[in-house]
Amino acid sequence: MTDAVSMDETRNATTPGPELTVVVPTCNEHDNVRPVYDALCYALRGVDWEAIFVDDDSRDGTAAAVCLIANSDRRVRCIQRIGRRGLASACVEGILASSAPNIAVMDADLQHDERLLSDMLRVLKTEPTVEVVVGSRYAEKGDMGSMSRHRLWLSRIATIIGRKILRVPVADPMSGFFMIRREVFQASARRLSNIGFKILIDILASSPRPLQIVEIPFQFRSRHSGVSKFDALIGWEYLTLLADKTVGHIVPTRFVGFALIGGLGLLVHLVVLWLCLNITHLAFAPSQATATGVAIIGNFVLNNSLTYRDHRLVGWDFAWGLLSFALICSFGAIANVGIATLLFAQQHSYWWVAGIAGAAMSLVWNYAVTSVLTWRSR
C-alpha cells in the first residue's frame, strides 16, 4: 500500500518536457551568455522552453557562466565539449541532447533576432506540413545589417555555390538561425557531415526527401560582445562540406584535402629544388634534402591547419606531430620508390605508370598512418 502511494505521488510530481529547445553553440562567449538568456526569457514568454548551450571548451569561463544561470533556472543546460570543436557538430550534439518536438538553433552573439522564435514556433504548430522555418537574411525584407562588404560578398558567393551544387531551394541556406521538427532532424542525423560552421545546409542536403520550408526575413544585427570566429579557414571548411555532400560517399573528404595538399607539396619541392640548384648552386644531394624538408614542413602545417583543423596540434603536440609526420612520410617515400621500381623492372610498365603507382602508394600510406598516429583523436 505504501509503495502504491509512493508510485502515485511520483507520477503526480512529474512534469512534461519543454515544447521548444533552443540550441546555442558557444566558443569564448562569456559576456554574451547572460544577455542571450535574458533575451530568451523575454522573447519566449508563455512558451515552455529550454536552452542548451554547447560550449567548445572556452577558456574565458563561458561554461561557468552558463552553469551559474542553470543553478537558478532548470531550463538552462550546458554541454561542455573537450577535445572537440566545430559549430556544426556542436549544434548536432545539442539537438541530440534534447527531447523537445521543436528545436531552434541560434548564435550566441545576439546577431540573430530571438524575437522571431515565437513566430517560428507558431508556424510549426499551426501549419502541420511545414517542417523547417528559416530566419532568412536574403528573403524579401531581410537584411545583412552591418556586415562588412567583404563578408557580404563572400556570403553571397557561398550561398549561390551551395544552392547550385546541392540544389537546396532556400534563399538563405547558409543561415545559422532556424527551427526544425525533431523527427525531421532525426531522419537526416546519420547522413550529416558535421563539418564546418553551416549546419542548416548540411541538414537540408542530407534529408532523404525534399522538405517543406518557410523563410521568415530578419535583419542581421551587430555582434553584442566578443570577437567574430569568421576567418579564411571557414571557406576551406565550407568547400570541404560541399565536397563531402557530393563525393564523400565515394572518397573521404579528408583524403581529398590531404591529396590536394600533397600535390601542392610536390610543387613546392620542385621550386625549392630548382632554387637550390640554380640560385645557391648546391650539389644535388643537399638540394634534394632541403626541398624534401621544406615540402614536409609545409605539408604538415597546411594539413594541421586545414585537413585536420578539428584535431589541430599546438605547443609541444605540434612539435611531436611534425616529427611523427616526417618519419611517416619518410617510410612513405621508401614505399614509393620500392613500388615504382618493382613495377618498372618486373612488369615492364611505362615509367609514368610506375611513378603514379608509387606516388599513390605513398599517398595512401601517409594518409592512413598520419591520421592514426599524428592527428589521433586526443
N, C-alpha and C positions, 0 to 999 in steps of 0.2 A: 504493500500500500504506500509506504513511504517512497519507494522507488518510483511508483507511478506518479505520485505527486511531484517528485523532483523532475521527472521527464516532462510533465505538463508545464511546469514553471520554466524549464529550459526552452521549450518550444515557444512559450509566450514571450520570452526575453529576446528571441532572435528578431532581427530586422532585415528587410530585403536589401540587396546591394544597390549601388547607385545606378541611375539610368544613363549617366554620361561620365566617361573618363577623359580627362584632358592630359595628354602626354606632353611633357615639356623637357626636351633634351638640353643638357647644360654642360658647359665647359668653361670654368672660370667666370661665373656669372653671379658672384656673391651679392653684389649691390643691386641686382635685379630680382632676386628671389622674393623679397617682401613686397615690392611693387607689383610683381606678377600675381602673387597671392591675393593682395588687396583688390586688384583689378578683377580677378576671377570671382571673388566674393561679391563684388558689386554687380558684375555683368550677369551672373548666374543666380540671382535671387529668385527663389521659387523653384529652382531646379535641384534635383537630387544628384549631386556631382561629387567627383573626387579628382584630385590632381596627383599624377605620378611624375616626379622629377627624376630623370635618368641622367646621372652625373658621371662623366668620363674622368674620374679621379682628379678633379680640380684641386689645385694647390692653394687656392685663395679662400678656402673654407666654405665653398658653395654647399657641399653636402651637409655640413654642420648647420648652416643657416636654414636649410630645408628641415632638418631634424628638429630644430628648435621650434619651428612652426608646427610640425607634426605632433610634438609633445602636448600641444594645446588644442589641436584640431585633427581628429582622426581621419578627416577627408584628405589629408595630405600624406603622401608617402615618398620615400627616397630609395632609389636603386642606385647604389654606388658601384661603378664598374672599375675594376683594377686590372690592368693589362689588356684592356680592350678599348678601342676608340672608333669614332665614326658616327655621324649624326644618323644615318640611315639605320644602322644596326641598333643604335640606342632607341630609336623610335620603335623598332620591331620588338625589342625586349620589354619596353614599357607597355605596348599593346598586349603582348602575350601575358603580362603580369596582371591584366585587368580581366574582369568577368562582365563588365557592363555591355549592354547590347549596342551602344553607340560610343565611338572613340574619336576624339578630336586630337589633332597634332598642331602645336604652335611653338614658335621660338620663344626663348626666354628674354629677349632683348626689347620686348614691347613694340616691335615694328609691325606685328600683326594686330589687327583690331579685335580684341577679345569681345567687344560688344556684339559682334556678329555671331557668336557661338549660340546664343539663344535662337536666333533666326535659322541657323543651320540645323539645330535640333528640331525646330518646328517643322522644317521641310521634311526631314526624315520621318517624323511622327505622323504627319498629315498626308504625305504622298508615298504610299507603300512601294511604288515602282522605282522611286529614286534610291540609289544605293550609295552614292558619294556626293557630298556637297563641297565644292572647292572655293576657297577665297581667292578670287582672281584679280590680278593687277592689270590684265590685258583685256578683260571684258569691258563692255561699254560702261563708262563712268568709273572704271577702275583707274588707279594712278600709281606710278612708281615713286611718287613723293620726291624726297631729296636725294635719291640715289645718284651717284656721280655719273657723268656722261660715259665714262669708261665702263663702269659696271653695267649701266643700262644697255650699252652696245653689246657687251658680252652676253648678257641675259637674253636679249632678243635673238642673237645668233644661236645660242644654245637651245632656246625654245623652238626655233624653226627646225634645227637639226633633229631634235628629239621627236617632233611631230611628224617629220618626213620619214625618218628611219624606222621608228617604232609604230608609226601610224596611230598615234594617240589623238582622238578627236576632241581635244581640250585647248582652249585659248591659252591657258597658263599651266601646262603640265609640270613646270618647274616650281610651282608654288609649294611652300612648306606649311601652308595653313589650310587644313581641310578636315572634314568629318566623314566617317565611314561606318557602315554597319559591321558588326563583329563578324557575322557569317561570311560577308564578302571578303574581308581581310583573310579569314581562315582559309578560304578557297585558294588564295594566292600565296599564302605564307611559305609553303615548301618550295615554291618556284622563285622566291625573291633572291636577288643577287647580294643585297645588303652592302652595296659598295657606295662610298662617297656620301654626298650631302643631300641627295634628292630621292626621297623615299616615295613620293606620290607617283612619279613617272615609272618607278620600279613596280609599284603595285598595279598600276593600270596596264603596263606591258606584260605583267606576269599572270593576269587574270585569265582563266581558261575560257572566258566568254566576254563579249563586249558588255560594258557596264553602263547603267543609266546614270548620267552625271548632270548635276545642276551647278552652274557657276554663279557666285554672288560677288559683285565687284566690291573692292575695298581699296582704300588709299594706304599705300605703304608708308609707315611712319619712320622717323629718325630713331636710331638706337637710343635707348634710355640711358644706359651706362655701360662701361666696359669697352673692349676692343673687338672689332669685327674679326671673324675667323676666316674671312674670304682671302684667298691668295691664289697665286698662279697654279699651284698644285691641284686646286679643286677642279680646274679644267681637265687635267690628266685623269682624275678620278671619274669625271663625267664621261670622258671618252672611253674609259675602262668599263663603265656601266653599259654604255651603248654597245661596246664590243661583246660584253657578256650576254646581253639580251639577244644579240644577233648570231654570234658564233660560239658562245660559251658552252653550248651543248655538244660541240664538236671538239674544241680545243680550250683548255683552261686559259682564262684571260691573263693570269699571272705569267703563264708560259709565253703568251704572245708579247707581253711587255718585256719579259726577260730576253726574248729573242731579238726584239727591236733594239734594246739597249746593247745587246751583244753585237749586232750589226754596226751600231754607232761606234762601239769599242774597236771593231776591226778597222773602221775608217780612221779613228784616232791613232791606232797602232801604225798604220801606213804613213800618216802625216808625220808623226814623231820620228819614225824610222828614216824617212826622206830628209827631214831636218838634220838629224844626227849625221847622216852620211854626207850630205851636200853642204851644210852650213858649218857644222862644228868639225867635220872631217874625221869623225871617229871611225874606228875599224868596225866591221860588220857585227862581230860578236857583242861588244858593249852597246852598239846602237840598237841591236835587236833586244838586248836585255832591258835597256832604257824604255824602249817602245812598249815592251810587254808589261813592264812595271806601271807605266803611266796608264795603259789601257785597263789593267786590272783594277787600279785605284779608282779610275773614272767610272768603270762599270759598277764597282761596289757602291760608290757614293750615289750614283743615279738609281740603282736598284733599291738602296736603302731609303731614298727619298721618295721614290715613285712606286715601284713594283711592290715593295713591302712596307708601304707607308704606315699601315696599321700595326706593324711589328718593328717600327723604326728603332734602331740601336743608337744609344747615346753614351757619352762618357767612356768608361772602360769597356763597356759592351761593344761600343763602336770599334775600339782598337782590336779586341779579341775577334770580333766579327770580320774585320778586314784581314786578319791573319788567317782565319779559317777559310775565308773566301779565296785568298791567294793560294793556299795549299790545295784546296779542292780543284781550283782551276788549273793548277799545275798537273794534277793527275789527269784532268780532262784533256790537257794538251798532249800528254803522253798517249792517251787513248786515241786521240785524233790522229796522231802520226802513225800509230800502230795499225789502226783500221784502214787508213788510206793506203799505207804501204802494202798491207796484205792484199787488198783488193787490186791494187795496181800491178803487183808482182805475180799473183797466182790466178786471178780471174781475168787478166788481160783487159781490164776496164780502161775506158778513156781517162786521161789524167783528171779531167774536171769532174767526172763521176766519182772517182776515188776521193777527190778533195772534198766534194759536197758530202759524201757519206761520212768521212772522218769528222768534218765540222758538225754534222747533225748528231753524231755520236757524242761528241764533246759537249754540244749544247744540252742534250738530254741529261747527260751525266751531271753537268754543272748545275742545272736547274733542280734536278731531283735531290741531289745531296745538299746543296746550299739551303734549300727550303726546309730541310730537316735539321741540319746542324748549325747553319749560320743564323737563319731567321726563325728558329723554332719558337713556338708559342711559349712565352715566358710567364 
